[in-house]
Amino acid sequence: MTDSFDTIVLGLGAVGSAALYQLARRGDKVLGIDQFDPPHTLGSTHGESRITRQAIGEGEQFTPISLRSYEIFRDLEAQSGAELLRITGGLMISSPSSGGIHNTADFYKNTLRAAKKFDIRHDELSAADIRKRFPQFVVRDDEVAYYEYEAGVLSPEKCVEVQLALAAKLGANIRVNECVLSFNESAGGNVSVTTDSGTYHARQLVVCAGPWVSQLVDPQLSSLFQVQRQVQFWFDVDKCYDSFAAGAFPVFIWELSGSGKCQSMYGFPALDGRSGGFKIGTEGYNKVVTTDTVDRNVSADEMATTYEKQIRPFFSPAVGPCIKARVCLYTSTPDTGFIVDKLPGHDSVIVCSPCSGHGFKHSAAIGESVAELVLDGSSRLDLSRFGFSRFDKPISV
Ligand SMILES: Cc1cc2nc3c(=O)[nH]c(=O)nc-3n(C[C@H](O)[C@H](O)[C@H](O)COP(=O)(O)OP(=O)(O)OC[C@H]3O[C@@H](n4cnc5c(N)ncnc54)[C@H](O)[C@@H]3O)c2cc1C
């Protein structure tokens, strides 16, 4: 294999696989490198399911990115024959008294605003409506919901697999189980990337390292990316499978009352048959870790506590205890937004981190935008709010 490329993509998870595929589609001579063999279970892109939705409460700039991603995921399905996106409908529950925040203050109001602005099919439900339509949720009288018809579930591992396979078919070079140790930009703007197996050269480098990104950028930038331990829990629905199966049960985000970011919970229908369980996640932002130090085990105590706190008060008593749990990693910026920008001081290095726990649904279109940035110098979708310079601290190298 030659060691010179147009572009190197470092990291082949959710967004790296998308960028690699999109670059290969456009005829770029591209190399993708990953320290593991994606999809794998050590980063941010595992656990069988990710919520996708169209009206995005994290900020208006995200809705066009999500809409474009829907189109790309459908196109990937058509090319591969794999089922990547399953429409289940999505319920976002909140209340005027809810102190819960899902990623952003005003998540619920912003979601409604985006739905109206972008003409996204939805209903607004009172507590009585929720009880009638989705009796699986034990809501309080002051709780309301936004129901989105086209929300659904993406299969993260399959999306990565399909994009890597299509990229390879289009001529992309892929090196797995090879770790990037460092990269350097020459005065002329070319980049050399050194791994534990060799050195490669390219005109541009795209860094899609997920929770490892802070280890690859300068120390003053690395503090912008905090890594948090998150747990995905599956609960036994054997006794109530019909009401938790896809078709009967929507994906949901529930802003619970109480204060603080960790009061939000989200979940999915039972996707893996009667014995597969239904999955929820609670968002915890206070456990900052690193990829090396994170505890990847989930204790019996943690599972039992989650059942008592997140399942028993909010769902039918027929839902049984936790049957499995997996640790996954969020990478959060201070404003929970993304970084898709040139690395300060480097003209030929783009850092791409669609992170903070809500990036998967956008990853297909972010990959496409990155390919446009690399090849055309600008992207059709507006990425202007994803720059390094938005943070208060002076960022320079
Ligand atoms: C529990 C959980 C639930 C989530 N739920 C949702 C959801 O419902 N909806 C949603 O839209 N988003 C969700 N997200 C967010 C979404 O999954 C992430 O934003 C997305 O997967 C991040 O992808 P990534 O490509 O940035 O990182 P990863 O997929 O982790 O990819 C990074 C890759 O870089 C490689 N790498 C790193 N360093 C090196 C190196 N030095 N050399 C070579 N390779 C390297 C790694 O091996 C890895 O494969 C969730 C995330 C978690 C953790």
The ligand as an SDF file (V2000), in Angstrom:
LIG
                    3D

 53 58  0  0  0  0  0  0  0  0999 V2000
  -25.0320    5.8870   26.0430 C   0  0  0  0  0  0  0  0  0  0  0  0
  -25.1150    6.7730   24.8340 C   0  0  0  0  0  0  0  0  0  0  0  0
  -26.3470    7.0430   24.2870 C   0  0  0  0  0  0  0  0  0  0  0  0
  -26.4700    7.8720   23.1810 C   0  0  0  0  0  0  0  0  0  0  0  0
  -27.6930    8.0830   22.6520 N   0  0  0  0  0  0  0  0  0  0  0  0
  -27.8080    8.8110   21.5320 C   0  0  0  0  0  0  0  0  0  0  0  0
  -29.0610    8.9110   20.8950 C   0  0  0  0  0  0  0  0  0  0  0  0
  -30.0510    8.3200   21.3370 O   0  0  0  0  0  0  0  0  0  0  0  0
  -29.1430    9.6570   19.7500 N   0  0  0  0  0  0  0  0  0  0  0  0
  -28.0510   10.2820   19.2370 C   0  0  0  0  0  0  0  0  0  0  0  0
  -28.1960   10.9480   18.2000 O   0  0  0  0  0  0  0  0  0  0  0  0
  -26.8410   10.1850   19.8150 N   0  0  0  0  0  0  0  0  0  0  0  0
  -26.6890    9.4650   20.9370 C   0  0  0  0  0  0  0  0  0  0  0  0
  -25.4690    9.3090   21.5270 N   0  0  0  0  0  0  0  0  0  0  0  0
  -24.3210   10.0290   20.9890 C   0  0  0  0  0  0  0  0  0  0  0  0
  -23.6690    9.3150   19.8330 C   0  0  0  0  0  0  0  0  0  0  0  0
  -23.7160    7.9260   19.9860 O   0  0  0  0  0  0  0  0  0  0  0  0
  -22.2440    9.8470   19.7130 C   0  0  0  0  0  0  0  0  0  0  0  0
  -22.2940   11.2540   19.5660 O   0  0  0  0  0  0  0  0  0  0  0  0
  -21.5180    9.2650   18.5100 C   0  0  0  0  0  0  0  0  0  0  0  0
  -21.6310    7.8610   18.5280 O   0  0  0  0  0  0  0  0  0  0  0  0
  -20.0680    9.7130   18.5630 C   0  0  0  0  0  0  0  0  0  0  0  0
  -19.3730    9.1110   17.4930 O   0  0  0  0  0  0  0  0  0  0  0  0
  -17.8350    9.4190   17.2260 P   0  0  0  0  0  0  0  0  0  0  0  0
  -17.5620    8.9710   15.8480 O   0  0  0  0  0  0  0  0  0  0  0  0
  -17.5250   10.8360   17.5980 O   0  0  0  0  0  0  0  0  0  0  0  0
  -17.0440    8.5320   18.2860 O   0  0  0  0  0  0  0  0  0  0  0  0
  -16.7040    6.8820   18.2620 P   0  0  0  0  0  0  0  0  0  0  0  0
  -17.8220    6.2360   17.5440 O   0  0  0  0  0  0  0  0  0  0  0  0
  -16.3810    6.5300   19.6330 O   0  0  0  0  0  0  0  0  0  0  0  0
  -15.4780    6.8170   17.2990 O   0  0  0  0  0  0  0  0  0  0  0  0
  -14.1840    7.2470   17.6140 C   0  0  0  0  0  0  0  0  0  0  0  0
  -13.2150    6.2710   16.9590 C   0  0  0  0  0  0  0  0  0  0  0  0
  -11.9180    6.8320   16.9520 O   0  0  0  0  0  0  0  0  0  0  0  0
  -11.0010    5.7740   17.1770 C   0  0  0  0  0  0  0  0  0  0  0  0
   -9.7550    6.3620   17.6890 N   0  0  0  0  0  0  0  0  0  0  0  0
   -9.6220    7.2070   18.7270 C   0  0  0  0  0  0  0  0  0  0  0  0
   -8.3370    7.5370   18.9140 N   0  0  0  0  0  0  0  0  0  0  0  0
   -7.6210    6.8710   17.9900 C   0  0  0  0  0  0  0  0  0  0  0  0
   -6.2370    6.7970   17.6700 C   0  0  0  0  0  0  0  0  0  0  0  0
   -5.3000    7.4580   18.3750 N   0  0  0  0  0  0  0  0  0  0  0  0
   -5.8440    6.0230   16.6320 N   0  0  0  0  0  0  0  0  0  0  0  0
   -6.7720    5.3510   15.8860 C   0  0  0  0  0  0  0  0  0  0  0  0
   -8.0940    5.3780   16.1640 N   0  0  0  0  0  0  0  0  0  0  0  0
   -8.5190    6.1310   17.1810 C   0  0  0  0  0  0  0  0  0  0  0  0
  -11.7070    4.8960   18.1970 C   0  0  0  0  0  0  0  0  0  0  0  0
  -11.1810    3.5950   18.2490 O   0  0  0  0  0  0  0  0  0  0  0  0
  -13.1470    4.9510   17.6980 C   0  0  0  0  0  0  0  0  0  0  0  0
  -13.4380    3.8580   16.8350 O   0  0  0  0  0  0  0  0  0  0  0  0
  -25.3090    8.4770   22.6320 C   0  0  0  0  0  0  0  0  0  0  0  0
  -24.0540    8.2030   23.1700 C   0  0  0  0  0  0  0  0  0  0  0  0
  -23.9490    7.3480   24.2620 C   0  0  0  0  0  0  0  0  0  0  0  0
  -22.5970    7.0560   24.8290 C   0  0  0  0  0  0  0  0  0  0  0  0
  1  2  1  0
  2  3  1  0
  2 52  2  0
  3  4  2  0
  4  5  1  0
  4 50  1  0
  5  6  2  0
  6  7  1  0
  6 13  1  0
  7  8  2  0
  7  9  1  0
  9 10  1  0
 10 11  2  0
 10 12  1  0
 12 13  2  0
 13 14  1  0
 14 15  1  0
 14 50  1  0
 15 16  1  0
 16 17  1  0
 16 18  1  0
 18 19  1  0
 18 20  1  0
 20 21  1  0
 20 22  1  0
 22 23  1  0
 23 24  1  0
 24 25  2  0
 24 26  1  0
 24 27  1  0
 27 28  1  0
 28 29  2  0
 28 30  1  0
 28 31  1  0
 31 32  1  0
 32 33  1  0
 33 34  1  0
 33 48  1  0
 34 35  1  0
 35 36  1  0
 35 46  1  0
 36 37  1  0
 36 45  1  0
 37 38  2  0
 38 39  1  0
 39 40  1  0
 39 45  2  0
 40 41  1  0
 40 42  2  0
 42 43  1  0
 43 44  2  0
 44 45  1  0
 46 47  1  0
 46 48  1  0
 48 49  1  0
 50 51  2  0
 51 52  1  0
 52 53  1  0
M  END
$$$$
